[in-house]
Amino acid sequence: MSASVRWCKSIIIEKYRFAGKEKRISLGVYPDVGLKKARDRRDEMRRLVADGIDPSAARKQEKLMALNAALNTFEAVAREWFKKHSPNWEASYSKKLLARLEANIFPWLGHRPIRDIKAPELLSVLRRVESRGVLETAHRFRRTRMTRTTCRWKARSRKLTIIG
């Protein structure tokens, strides 16, 4: 492996060889990324190359996983579920269900990636709804197919594809 750091229009670029090909990867833009941080990134990149991992492909995979996590929040999946099933329901029921989700579930779980939500967390949110005295609403949430299958949905319908 041969590597050299070069400065080009304030962009710190690292050259490296992987699988017999010369490649380049940006370590950051100066002065946003200081020299120490650029050296740390370079060392990490060199460790990846030494382990047989292409740093450019690894970076693309990390970005894809971050994008996937951002698109698969509880709220996004719940709204997708709602959009899929709401044509089969009465308009008044659809309106009430969405209002309940927005008032009781989304403030606590809506922003979280669905992959990170475990059943006990969902139960604690339902307990919070119960503690407010709206037992019927909590019961309806528990009965809703969306809350029963949300944690399983992540494994079936939203599989991560790696491009590399």
Stockholm file with secondary structure:
# STOCKHOLM 1.0

chainA/1-164         MSASVRWCKSIIIEKYRFAGKEKRISLGVYPDVGLKKARDRRDEMRRLVADGIDPSAARKQEKLMALNAALNTFEAVAREWFKKHSPNWEASYSKKLLARLEANIFPWLGHRPIRDIKAPELLSVLRRVESRGVLETAHRFRRTRMTRTTCRWKARSRKLTIIG
#=GR chainA/1-164 SS CCCEEEEETTEEEEEEEETTEEEEEEEEETTTSCHHHHHHHHHHHHHHHHTTCCHHHHHHHHHHHHHHHHHTBHHHHHHHHHHHHGGGSCHHHHHHHHHHIIIIIHHHHTTSBGGGCCHHHHHHHHHHHHHTTCHHHHHHHHHSHHHHHHHHHHHHTCCCCCCC
#=GC SS_cons         CCCEEEEETTEEEEEEEETTEEEEEEEEETTTSCHHHHHHHHHHHHHHHHTTCCHHHHHHHHHHHHHHHHHTBHHHHHHHHHHHHGGGSCHHHHHHHHHHIIIIIHHHHTTSBGGGCCHHHHHHHHHHHHHTTCHHHHHHHHHSHHHHHHHHHHHHTCCCCCCC
//
